[in-house]
Amino acid sequence: MKTGLKSLLIAGLLANAAWSAQAQTTTAPAAPTPMAGASSPRTHEGRGGHERGMHARMDPAKMEAMVAKRLADLKAKLKITTPQEGAWTTFTAALKPPARAEHARPDRAEIEKLTTPERIDKMRALRAQHMSDRQAAMGKREEATKTFYAALNADQKKVFDAEHSKMMHRWGDRKGPGHGPRHEAPGAPAKS
């Protein structure tokens, strides 16, 4: 064999051996994550320890506990007095969301009997009703907040304004899971 061809063959064999050895010493890949499905929804750990999936909702019991804790913290920060208890109770009652059963899905058999244009019109009407109900509920919460705010003294109003601003900042700039970082206060370290 010619020397050049022999050198090329040896170099190729050495490269192949090195590549094979390197491939065997790498760590095994991580276990695959479960696919999204009814039995194992794909979730990730969100800010504040909340698990969120593509269309997953927080467990209602966890949500209720989280809201109760935040309201208790707010009540403590505001130092609600005995005469203000009634306004506080009215305010917190107005914050409770309406029951989800109000917006039950339409009967599938009824929808399947409709033509496509009729189905579109039916779904549009249901969506409009749902949005109208949500707007009405939001209006009630807003009015309850304004009424409660009027019952606070000047110091409590400052605390409430600061807490409400934090809440609006927390939720107001989100467009849903995975849509970029939240805006942090100037000079605050970035959260990862």
Buried (B, 14 or more C-beta within 10 A) or exposed (E): EEEEEEEEEEEEEEEEEEEEEEEEEEEEEEEEEEEEEEEEBEBEEEEEEBEBBEEBEEEEEEEEEBBEEEBEEBBEEBEBEEEBEEBBEEBBEBEEEEEEEEEEEEEEEEBEEBEEEEBEEBEEEBEEEEEEEEEEBEEEBEEBBEEBBEBBEEEBBEBBEEBEEEEEEEEEEEEEBEEEEBEEEEEEEEEE
